Amino acid sequence: MKSKYLRSALFLVWMATYDYCDFWAFLSSRTVGSWLMPCTLTTQVVLFNRYAYAGHYYLEYPIPKAGGGARIIRAPGKRLKAIQAWVLRNILDKLTPSPYATAFRKGMNLTNNVTPHQSSSYFLCLDIEDFFPSIKVWRVSQIFKLVGYSSRAARTLANLCTCRGELPQGAVTSPAISNIAAGRLDRRLGVACARRNIVYTRYADDMTFSCNNPRVLCRVLPMFRRIVQTSGFKLNDRKQRFSGPRRHSRVTGLVKNTAEPKFGIGRKKKRQMRAAVYNLLVRNQPGPQYATLAAIEGWLSYARSVDSDSAAQMSAYYEHLRTQEH
């Protein structure tokens, strides 16, 4: 046992000389240092590294998916979350994702994902199956190695950011890591699309391809599938969609059709929201989804960020009914 802790101590001394002193200082701080038991800094780091990876410090719970089934959320405990926040702030936030990635980035939202496709008429939407869980610990370790950390330091960081060998949905570091991990996929797809005048963006696990020639999109689908597979991911065939100008095109929840050449929330959603506002304020019959004023105001806030024109119309209607109510 003594030799085990001696090796761990030598390992920490070695890592501390590798521009990692701030991390050890953080681990020994009052925020984290009192975690679990009164033990040395060496033992704490060994425990973090081993048991965080094994999933002992995560709370697991399911949430329903829109299309059925359940998604498993693994939320880290308070102390582990604090360490992950440090990694995010001091390492991951300083890395730049590919220009094709539009999710999980400061100052960007769904509008940034659909705007490049504004002038296209045909759309191919593909979905990466089990996006976060398909990013394994070895790939996370490679990210830290590529930015300059040694193999051992990178492995320790990767263990702190993964759960049971894969990227957990619920960890604060997972969104940023997923964007970096999918960088090779983005670059390969981006090069292939640029040669064929296809526009490509990715919003988390949702990939969108568009152009003005439907035959091009049909021909390149097998190639896209090979690129995704050889990049370490897998397509969800059930969520594959192709749309053109004769029907409404939905891209990451926003709609474009012949009546509305710009991407927006869509006529169907606007009708649903008008009915929800009317039922709540006039008929006093709250619906299941928008049962409170706070829920409606939250939706209006979202609409302002992605479709300002429709949001302005809905806000005016909402304020008009509220004025009449009083």
C-alpha positions in Angstrom: 0.0 0.0 0.0 2.8 2.4 0.8 4.5 1.9 -2.5 1.1 2.5 -4.2 0.8 5.9 -2.5 4.5 6.7 -3.1 4.0 6.1 -6.9 0.9 8.4 -6.7 2.8 11.1 -4.9 5.7 11.0 -7.4 3.1 11.1 -10.2 1.5 14.3 -8.7 4.9 16.0 -8.2 5.7 15.2 -11.8 2.3 16.5 -13.0 2.6 19.7 -11.0 5.7 20.6 -12.9 3.8 20.3 -16.1 1.9 23.6 -15.8 -0.7 21.9 -13.6 -0.1 23.7 -10.3 -3.3 25.6 -10.5 -5.3 22.4 -10.8 -3.7 20.9 -7.7 -4.2 24.1 -5.8 -7.9 24.0 -6.7 -8.2 20.4 -5.6 -6.6 21.3 -2.2 -8.9 24.3 -1.7 -11.7 24.4 0.8 -14.3 23.7 -1.9 -12.9 20.3 -2.7 -10.3 19.5 -0.1 -12.9 18.3 2.5 -14.5 15.9 0.2 -15.1 12.3 1.3 -12.5 12.0 4.1 -9.5 13.8 5.6 -6.8 12.5 3.3 -3.8 13.8 1.5 -4.0 15.6 -1.8 -2.4 12.6 -3.5 -5.2 10.3 -2.2 -7.9 12.8 -3.2 -6.7 13.0 -6.8 -6.4 9.2 -7.0 -10.0 8.9 -5.7 -11.3 11.5 -8.1 -9.5 9.9 -11.0 -10.7 6.4 -10.2 -14.2 6.8 -8.9 -15.3 9.7 -11.1 -14.5 7.5 -14.1 -16.4 4.6 -12.6 -19.5 6.7 -12.2 -19.6 6.7 -8.4 -20.1 10.4 -8.2 -22.9 10.8 -10.7 -26.6 10.9 -10.1 -28.4 9.0 -12.9 -32.0 9.6 -13.9 -34.0 9.2 -17.2 -35.8 11.9 -19.0 -38.3 11.2 -21.8 -37.3 11.8 -25.4 -39.6 13.6 -27.8 -39.7 10.7 -30.2 -40.3 8.1 -27.4 -37.9 6.2 -25.1 -35.8 7.8 -22.4 -32.4 9.6 -22.3 -30.2 8.8 -19.3 -28.8 11.9 -17.6 -25.7 11.5 -15.5 -25.3 14.6 -13.3 -22.0 14.9 -11.4 -22.0 15.6 -7.7 -21.2 19.0 -6.3 -17.4 18.5 -5.9 -16.9 16.7 -9.1 -18.9 19.3 -10.9 -16.7 22.0 -9.5 -13.6 20.2 -10.9 -15.2 19.8 -14.3 -16.1 23.5 -14.2 -12.4 24.3 -13.6 -11.4 22.1 -16.6 -14.1 23.8 -18.8 -13.1 27.3 -17.8 -9.3 26.9 -17.9 -8.8 24.4 -20.8 -11.8 23.6 -22.9 -13.2 27.1 -23.3 -9.9 28.2 -24.8 -10.2 25.7 -27.6 -12.0 26.7 -30.8 -14.4 24.2 -32.3 -14.8 23.8 -36.1 -16.7 26.6 -37.9 -19.4 24.0 -38.8 -20.3 23.5 -35.2 -23.0 25.9 -34.0 -24.2 24.4 -30.7 -22.8 24.9 -27.2 -21.0 28.1 -28.2 -21.3 31.5 -26.5 -23.3 34.0 -28.5 -24.7 31.4 -30.9 -28.1 29.7 -31.2 -30.3 27.9 -33.7 -30.3 31.0 -36.0 -26.6 30.6 -36.6 -27.2 27.0 -37.6 -30.0 27.7 -40.2 -28.7 31.1 -41.6 -26.1 29.5 -43.9 -28.9 27.4 -45.5 -31.2 30.4 -46.2 -30.7 30.4 -49.9 -30.9 26.6 -50.4 -34.0 24.8 -51.6 -33.2 21.2 -50.8 -32.2 19.9 -47.4 -30.8 16.6 -46.0 -30.9 16.3 -42.2 -29.0 13.5 -40.6 -28.7 12.6 -36.9 -25.8 11.0 -35.0 -27.0 8.2 -32.9 -26.0 8.3 -29.1 -23.8 11.3 -29.8 -22.4 11.9 -26.3 -22.0 8.2 -25.3 -20.3 7.4 -28.6 -17.4 9.6 -27.5 -15.2 7.3 -25.5 -12.6 8.1 -22.9 -9.7 7.4 -25.2 -10.9 10.1 -27.6 -11.3 12.6 -24.7 -7.8 11.8 -23.6 -6.5 12.5 -27.2 -8.0 16.0 -27.0 -6.0 16.9 -23.9 -2.9 15.3 -25.4 -3.3 17.4 -28.5 -3.3 20.7 -26.5 0.0 19.7 -24.8 -0.7 17.6 -21.8 1.3 14.4 -21.2 -0.3 11.0 -21.6 -0.8 10.6 -17.9 -2.2 14.1 -17.3 -4.5 13.7 -20.3 -5.8 10.4 -19.1 -6.5 11.9 -15.6 -8.4 14.8 -17.1 -10.3 12.4 -19.4 -11.3 10.2 -16.5 -12.6 13.3 -14.6 -14.8 14.2 -17.6 -16.2 10.8 -18.5 -18.3 8.2 -16.8 -17.8 4.5 -17.3 -15.6 5.1 -20.3 -17.9 7.5 -22.2 -19.0 11.1 -22.3 -22.0 11.6 -19.9 -25.0 13.7 -20.7 -25.2 16.0 -17.8 -21.6 16.9 -17.1 -20.7 20.5 -17.6 -17.7 19.6 -19.8 -19.5 17.3 -22.2 -20.9 19.9 -24.6 -17.5 21.5 -25.2 -15.7 18.1 -25.4 -18.3 16.9 -28.0 -17.7 19.8 -30.3 -13.9 19.2 -30.2 -14.3 15.5 -30.5 -16.4 15.9 -33.7 -13.9 18.3 -35.2 -12.4 15.7 -37.5 -15.9 14.6 -38.7 -16.7 18.3 -39.4 -13.5 18.9 -41.4 -14.0 15.8 -43.5 -17.7 16.6 -44.3 -16.8 20.2 -44.8 -14.2 19.4 -47.5 -16.5 17.0 -49.2 -19.4 19.5 -49.3 -17.3 22.4 -50.5 -16.3 20.4 -53.6 -19.9 19.9 -54.4 -21.4 23.3 -53.5 -23.2 21.8 -50.5 -23.8 23.9 -47.4 -23.0 22.0 -44.1 -23.6 22.8 -40.5 -23.9 20.7 -37.3 -25.9 21.5 -34.2 -24.9 19.0 -31.6 -25.9 15.6 -33.1 -28.1 17.2 -35.9 -26.2 17.6 -39.2 -27.8 19.6 -42.0 -26.8 19.6 -45.7 -28.4 21.8 -48.3 -28.0 22.9 -51.9 -30.2 23.7 -54.9 -29.8 20.4 -56.7 -31.6 17.4 -55.2 -29.7 14.9 -57.2 -26.4 16.0 -55.6 -27.8 15.3 -52.1 -29.1 11.9 -53.1 -25.7 10.9 -54.6 -23.6 11.9 -51.7 -25.6 10.3 -48.9 -23.6 7.0 -49.1 -20.4 8.9 -48.9 -21.6 10.9 -45.9 -22.5 7.7 -44.2 -19.0 6.3 -44.7 -17.4 9.5 -43.4 -19.5 9.4 -40.3 -18.7 5.8 -39.6 -15.0 6.1 -40.2 -15.0 9.1 -37.9 -16.2 7.0 -35.0 -19.9 7.8 -35.1 -23.1 6.2 -36.3 -26.1 7.6 -38.1 -29.7 7.2 -36.7 -31.5 6.1 -39.8 -34.9 6.7 -38.2 -34.2 10.5 -38.1 -33.0 10.9 -41.7 -35.1 13.5 -43.5 -35.0 14.9 -47.0 -37.2 18.0 -48.0 -37.6 20.4 -50.8 -39.4 23.5 -51.8 -42.8 21.7 -52.3 -43.1 21.0 -48.6 -42.0 22.8 -45.5 -38.4 22.2 -44.5 -37.6 21.8 -40.8 -34.0 22.3 -39.7 -33.2 21.9 -36.0 -36.8 22.9 -35.1 -37.1 25.9 -37.4 -39.3 25.9 -40.5 -38.9 27.2 -44.0 -41.6 27.0 -46.7 -42.8 28.7 -49.9 -45.0 31.2 -47.9 -42.1 32.0 -45.5 -38.8 32.1 -47.4 -36.9 32.7 -44.1 -36.5 30.1 -41.4 -38.8 30.7 -38.4 -41.0 29.1 -35.9 -43.5 28.2 -38.6 -47.2 28.9 -39.1 -48.4 25.8 -37.2 -46.5 26.7 -34.1 -47.8 30.3 -34.3 -51.4 29.0 -34.5 -50.7 26.7 -31.5 -49.3 29.6 -29.5 -52.2 32.0 -30.3 -54.6 29.3 -29.2 -52.7 28.7 -26.0 -52.6 32.4 -25.2 -56.3 32.8 -25.9 -57.3 29.8 -23.9 -55.3 30.9 -20.9 -56.1 34.6 -20.8 -59.7 34.7 -22.2 -61.2 31.3 -21.6 -59.2 30.5 -18.4 -58.4 27.0 -19.8 -54.7 26.4 -19.5 -53.3 23.8 -21.9 -51.0 21.0 -20.8 -47.8 22.5 -22.2 -48.3 26.3 -21.7 -50.4 26.3 -18.5 -48.9 29.5 -16.9 -48.0 33.0 -17.9 -44.4 32.2 -17.1 -44.4 29.3 -19.6 -45.8 31.5 -22.4 -43.3 34.3 -21.6 -40.5 31.8 -21.7 -41.6 30.6 -25.2 -41.8 34.3 -26.3 -38.2 34.8 -25.1 -37.1 31.8 -27.2 -39.0 33.1 -30.2 -37.3 36.5 -30.0 -33.9 34.8 -30.3 -34.8 32.8 -33.5 -37.7 34.6 -35.2 -38.0 38.3 -34.2 -40.9 39.1 -36.6 -43.2 36.3 -35.4 -42.2 37.0 -31.8 -43.2 40.7 -32.2 -46.6 39.7 -33.5 -47.2 37.2 -30.8 -46.0 39.6 -28.1 -48.4 42.3 -29.4 -51.3 39.7 -29.3 -50.3 38.6 -25.8 -50.1 42.1 -24.4 -53.5 43.0 -26.1 -55.2 40.1 -24.4 -53.6 40.9 -21.0 -54.8 44.5 -21.3 -58.3 43.4 -22.0 -58.2 41.0 -19.1 -57.4 43.8 -16.7 
